[in-house]
Amino acid sequence: MRILLENLSKHFGKVRAVDSLNLEIKEGEFLVLLGPSGCGKTTTLLLIAGLYKPTSGNIYFGEKIVNNLSPKDRGIGMVFQSYALYPHMNVYENIAFPLTLMKKSKSDIDKMVREIVKFVQLDEELLERRPGQLSGGQQQRVALARALVKGPNILLLDEPLSNLDAKLRLIMRTEIKHLQKHLGITTILVTHDQVEAMTMGDRIALMQHGKIQQVGTPDELYNQPINLFTAGFIGSPPMNIYNSKIGKDDEGYYVLVEESFKLRFPEKIFRELKEENIFLGIRPEHVSISLQPSNNLISGIVYVTEPLGREVLLNIQVGKVLLKSIAPQNIKLSSGDKVWINFDVNYCHFFDKNGNRIKI
């Protein structure tokens, strides 16, 4: 099912939770609504589900406007953050509940429940248990089975992994993505976790203050952030971003972050640029360090090290600013050690004073 949101808005009094949002979700696509708390992503999901009515704008399922269609008639399956399982029903009854409302026969219900239980890899021995007797991962699978058992056209997931521990979250990320691809069902996931969004989504719609900041593939948002918000939100550890000034001297063009932090760039990069005050961004993995002094490199002092197992995140003091760099785990450094820093200028990002990407 293709979904189209056209100038969609939802206001709560003076609060514009969703503000003139335009977005197309393609048939069979896995789209992630990503953003910080309060950005409007869950409100958007609930508008699509029919649990909220829009203040203005339209929601299309295929070619049909569904603004006034009740949730039960929208052909959706939904998994909530809390799973919303009925505590007085056992697992079998929870999964069968949507089919009971559809007035399916007992034999059909039994067949469909047992098929979906196998599909989501839930042990049949758990069917007689109550939700309170299940682990978080088991409850997750029950909620998914209940959402999928009626064969919906659209699957809506509202932060379904946030209550799981880190290891189980990783397993369920993989399984949900596999299920979605196997079924080919149009799916929308809401999350504030950018790693979750990057690993699961075909495309990501990044939101802030009720508006979409950027829509694209994970690679597009990571490598070509359209503004400072995207640049700072996408990536872990986050991008290094500095308020800077472009200058030129006898040696050519440079970007000045501060007196001890001056980066040289090829003339072709800045020849057509009219801006003087810009924001410079570079990701930690594109910043390398040397233990040997060099006139071509910027010097800095290790502020703190953060071992990450296979690599080390270095926080380096350069003048008055901090810089993050990722180094191999075999580099042994301590706070106070002096290092020399090299930037891969091919991976630098530039933004104007309004925070919009400068295309160079």
GUSE-173849 format. One record per residue (C-alpha): x, y, z. Coordinates in steps of 0.05 Angstrom, whole numbers. Example, Ala and Ser with C-alpha at 12.3 -4.5 7.8 and 13.67 -1.06 7.14 Angstrom:
// residues 2
+--------+--------+--------+
|     px |     py |     pz |
+--------+--------+--------+
|    246 |    -90 |    156 |
|    273 |    -21 |    143 |
+--------+--------+--------+
This chain:
// residues 360
+--------+--------+--------+
|     px |     py |     pz |
+--------+--------+--------+
|      0 |      0 |      0 |
|     27 |     68 |    -20 |
|     17 |    124 |     31 |
|     17 |    198 |     16 |
|     16 |    253 |     68 |
|     -5 |    319 |     37 |
|      4 |    384 |     76 |
|    -12 |    345 |    139 |
|    -18 |    384 |    204 |
|    -40 |    368 |    275 |
|    -48 |    423 |    327 |
|    -60 |    415 |    401 |
|    -82 |    485 |    421 |
|    -24 |    530 |    402 |
|     24 |    471 |    395 |
|     38 |    450 |    323 |
|     56 |    377 |    335 |
|     57 |    364 |    259 |
|     65 |    424 |    214 |
|     48 |    420 |    139 |
|     82 |    354 |    129 |
|     90 |    324 |     59 |
|    115 |    254 |     51 |
|    106 |    194 |      5 |
|    117 |    123 |     30 |
|    124 |     75 |    -28 |
|     89 |      8 |    -33 |
|    129 |    -45 |      5 |
|    178 |      6 |     33 |
|    207 |      6 |    104 |
|    206 |     79 |    124 |
|    232 |    105 |    191 |
|    207 |    168 |    224 |
|    267 |    191 |    265 |
|    278 |    249 |    311 |
|    284 |    273 |    383 |
|    228 |    270 |    434 |
|    172 |    319 |    417 |
|    189 |    325 |    343 |
|    121 |    299 |    320 |
|    140 |    230 |    295 |
|     91 |    190 |    340 |
|     35 |    241 |    326 |
|     47 |    229 |    251 |
|     42 |    154 |    262 |
|    -23 |    161 |    301 |
|    -52 |    205 |    246 |
|    -36 |    150 |    196 |
|    -67 |     99 |    243 |
|   -130 |    140 |    250 |
|   -124 |    149 |    325 |
|   -117 |    224 |    313 |
|   -155 |    265 |    261 |
|   -114 |    317 |    223 |
|   -124 |    391 |    236 |
|   -113 |    402 |    162 |
|    -85 |    365 |    102 |
|    -98 |    295 |     74 |
|    -76 |    223 |     84 |
|    -79 |    178 |     23 |
|    -77 |    103 |     22 |
|    -66 |     88 |    -51 |
|   -112 |    138 |    -86 |
|   -163 |    142 |    -30 |
|   -166 |    197 |     24 |
|   -174 |    162 |     91 |
|   -179 |    223 |    138 |
|   -248 |    202 |    164 |
|   -238 |    127 |    159 |
|   -239 |     92 |    227 |
|   -175 |     55 |    249 |
|   -208 |    -14 |    242 |
|   -224 |      0 |    169 |
|   -154 |     23 |    149 |
|   -122 |    -45 |    140 |
|    -66 |    -31 |    189 |
|    -29 |    -72 |    241 |
|      4 |    -34 |    298 |
|     56 |    -51 |    351 |
|     60 |     -2 |    409 |
|    120 |     15 |    452 |
|     87 |    -18 |    512 |
|     63 |    -77 |    467 |
|     -8 |    -64 |    495 |
|    -22 |   -138 |    506 |
|    -85 |   -156 |    543 |
|    -62 |   -181 |    612 |
|   -124 |   -223 |    626 |
|   -116 |   -262 |    561 |
|    -65 |   -316 |    546 |
|    -18 |   -311 |    486 |
|    -64 |   -350 |    440 |
|   -124 |   -306 |    457 |
|    -83 |   -242 |    448 |
|    -61 |   -262 |    378 |
|   -130 |   -287 |    359 |
|   -166 |   -225 |    384 |
|   -165 |   -186 |    317 |
|   -191 |   -248 |    281 |
|   -247 |   -256 |    332 |
|   -269 |   -184 |    317 |
|   -268 |   -202 |    243 |
|   -317 |   -259 |    260 |
|   -271 |   -313 |    232 |
|   -289 |   -386 |    245 |
|   -255 |   -422 |    302 |
|   -219 |   -469 |    254 |
|   -193 |   -410 |    212 |
|   -171 |   -373 |    274 |
|   -133 |   -433 |    300 |
|    -99 |   -444 |    233 |
|    -79 |   -371 |    225 |
|    -54 |   -364 |    297 |
|    -10 |   -425 |    292 |
|     18 |   -403 |    224 |
|     36 |   -334 |    249 |
|     66 |   -362 |    313 |
|    114 |   -403 |    270 |
|    128 |   -344 |    225 |
|    151 |   -299 |    283 |
|    188 |   -357 |    315 |
|    148 |   -359 |    379 |
|    147 |   -425 |    416 |
|     78 |   -458 |    415 |
|     88 |   -479 |    487 |
|     79 |   -405 |    506 |
|      9 |   -400 |    478 |
|    -24 |   -416 |    544 |
|     16 |   -365 |    584 |
|     -6 |   -295 |    603 |
|     35 |   -235 |    580 |
|     61 |   -224 |    651 |
|     95 |   -292 |    647 |
|    135 |   -274 |    585 |
|    202 |   -241 |    574 |
|    208 |   -175 |    537 |
|    229 |   -209 |    473 |
|    171 |   -259 |    477 |
|    121 |   -203 |    489 |
|    151 |   -167 |    428 |
|    139 |   -228 |    384 |
|     67 |   -235 |    410 |
|     53 |   -162 |    394 |
|     82 |   -172 |    324 |
|     42 |   -235 |    313 |
|    -23 |   -200 |    335 |
|     -8 |   -142 |    287 |
|      8 |   -189 |    228 |
|    -44 |   -244 |    237 |
|   -100 |   -207 |    201 |
|    -56 |   -194 |    140 |
|    -54 |   -118 |    142 |
|    -33 |    -74 |     83 |
|      8 |    -29 |    129 |
|     49 |    -44 |    191 |
|     60 |     13 |    241 |
|    114 |      5 |    294 |
|    118 |     56 |    351 |
|    187 |     49 |    384 |
|    176 |    -27 |    393 |
|    248 |    -42 |    414 |
|    259 |     12 |    466 |
|    240 |    -33 |    525 |
|    289 |    -89 |    506 |
|    361 |    -98 |    529 |
|    417 |    -83 |    480 |
|    430 |   -154 |    457 |
|    356 |   -171 |    447 |
|    346 |   -104 |    411 |
|    399 |   -124 |    361 |
|    367 |   -192 |    349 |
|    297 |   -163 |    341 |
|    322 |   -108 |    293 |
|    347 |   -163 |    247 |
|    285 |   -205 |    253 |
|    235 |   -148 |    241 |
|    274 |   -125 |    180 |
|    275 |   -197 |    154 |
|    200 |   -206 |    166 |
|    185 |   -140 |    131 |
|    225 |   -159 |     70 |
|    194 |   -229 |     68 |
|    123 |   -201 |     72 |
|    135 |   -140 |     28 |
|     88 |   -100 |     72 |
|     91 |    -24 |     74 |
|    121 |     -9 |    143 |
|    132 |     54 |    183 |
|    176 |     53 |    245 |
|    180 |    109 |    296 |
|    245 |    114 |    335 |
|    291 |    165 |    368 |
|    350 |    116 |    360 |
|    390 |    135 |    298 |
|    428 |     69 |    297 |
|    361 |     33 |    295 |
|    338 |     78 |    239 |
|    402 |     70 |    198 |
|    403 |     -6 |    203 |
|    329 |    -19 |    191 |
|    301 |     33 |    143 |
|    301 |     35 |     67 |
|    292 |    110 |     77 |
|    292 |    156 |    137 |
|    249 |    218 |    148 |
|    285 |    260 |    200 |
|    238 |    306 |    238 |
|    246 |    367 |    283 |
|    191 |    414 |    310 |
|    137 |    379 |    271 |
|    172 |    387 |    204 |
|    214 |    340 |    161 |
|    286 |    363 |    157 |
|    310 |    311 |    107 |
|    285 |    248 |     73 |
|    332 |    198 |     42 |
|    369 |    132 |     47 |
|    413 |    122 |    108 |
|    474 |    134 |     64 |
|    446 |    200 |     39 |
|    432 |    227 |    108 |
|    500 |    205 |    133 |
|    543 |    228 |     75 |
|    502 |    287 |     49 |
|    467 |    319 |    108 |
|    424 |    376 |     82 |
|    432 |    420 |    144 |
|    466 |    424 |    212 |
|    410 |    388 |    247 |
|    417 |    326 |    204 |
|    493 |    330 |    208 |
|    492 |    333 |    283 |
|    437 |    282 |    294 |
|    460 |    227 |    247 |
|    524 |    191 |    266 |
|    552 |    160 |    329 |
|    597 |    189 |    352 |
|    569 |    254 |    324 |
|    602 |    298 |    272 |
|    652 |    351 |    294 |
|    620 |    418 |    276 |
|    655 |    485 |    284 |
|    635 |    558 |    272 |
|    690 |    579 |    224 |
|    714 |    633 |    176 |
|    742 |    626 |    106 |
|    806 |    664 |     91 |
|    860 |    670 |     38 |
|    934 |    685 |     43 |
|    997 |    675 |      0 |
|    992 |    600 |     10 |
|    919 |    596 |    -13 |
|    851 |    585 |     19 |
|    841 |    562 |     90 |
|    785 |    552 |    141 |
|    800 |    584 |    209 |
|    766 |    553 |    269 |
|    812 |    591 |    317 |
|    884 |    615 |    316 |
|    914 |    547 |    329 |
|    863 |    510 |    285 |
|    872 |    528 |    212 |
|    857 |    479 |    156 |
|    883 |    487 |     85 |
|    839 |    469 |     26 |
|    849 |    466 |    -50 |
|    831 |    530 |    -86 |
|    778 |    496 |   -129 |
|    735 |    483 |    -67 |
|    726 |    556 |    -48 |
|    736 |    593 |   -114 |
|    661 |    602 |   -126 |
|    641 |    608 |    -53 |
|    613 |    676 |    -33 |
|    606 |    659 |     41 |
|    658 |    682 |     92 |
|    628 |    656 |    157 |
|    611 |    582 |    153 |
|    603 |    519 |    195 |
|    655 |    465 |    182 |
|    637 |    392 |    196 |
|    679 |    329 |    194 |
|    663 |    260 |    222 |
|    710 |    228 |    274 |
|    728 |    171 |    227 |
|    756 |    221 |    177 |
|    803 |    251 |    228 |
|    868 |    212 |    238 |
|    924 |    224 |    288 |
|    999 |    217 |    287 |
|   1047 |    210 |    346 |
|   1102 |    244 |    306 |
|   1105 |    320 |    297 |
|   1095 |    350 |    228 |
|   1092 |    421 |    202 |
|   1032 |    403 |    159 |
|    990 |    376 |    216 |
|    953 |    411 |    273 |
|    976 |    395 |    343 |
|    929 |    378 |    400 |
|    927 |    349 |    471 |
|    889 |    286 |    488 |
|    833 |    307 |    535 |
|    803 |    239 |    548 |
|    801 |    170 |    515 |
|    740 |    126 |    508 |
|    756 |     53 |    492 |
|    703 |     22 |    447 |
|    733 |    -48 |    440 |
|    758 |    -52 |    368 |
|    773 |     23 |    367 |
|    785 |     82 |    413 |
|    747 |    148 |    412 |
|    796 |    205 |    426 |
|    773 |    272 |    452 |
|    828 |    321 |    433 |
|    836 |    392 |    457 |
|    857 |    439 |    400 |
|    862 |    509 |    428 |
|    794 |    523 |    460 |
|    755 |    470 |    422 |
|    746 |    395 |    429 |
|    755 |    348 |    370 |
|    733 |    275 |    366 |
|    775 |    224 |    328 |
|    770 |    149 |    320 |
|    836 |    112 |    327 |
|    856 |     38 |    325 |
|    853 |      2 |    392 |
|    928 |    -11 |    392 |
|    944 |     63 |    399 |
|    959 |     74 |    472 |
|    946 |    145 |    493 |
|    929 |    179 |    559 |
|    902 |    247 |    579 |
|    954 |    300 |    569 |
|    991 |    266 |    511 |
|   1008 |    309 |    451 |
|    985 |    286 |    382 |
|    984 |    313 |    312 |
|    919 |    314 |    273 |
|    906 |    302 |    199 |
|    839 |    318 |    166 |
|    814 |    285 |    102 |
|    791 |    347 |     66 |
|    751 |    305 |     17 |
|    703 |    288 |     72 |
|    692 |    357 |    101 |
|    621 |    386 |    101 |
|    606 |    460 |     96 |
|    543 |    497 |    120 |
|    523 |    570 |    113 |
|    507 |    616 |    172 |
|    434 |    592 |    170 |
|    456 |    520 |    177 |
|    441 |    498 |    105 |
|    490 |    454 |     67 |
|    536 |    490 |     19 |
|    545 |    449 |    -45 |
|    617 |    453 |    -68 |
+--------+--------+--------+
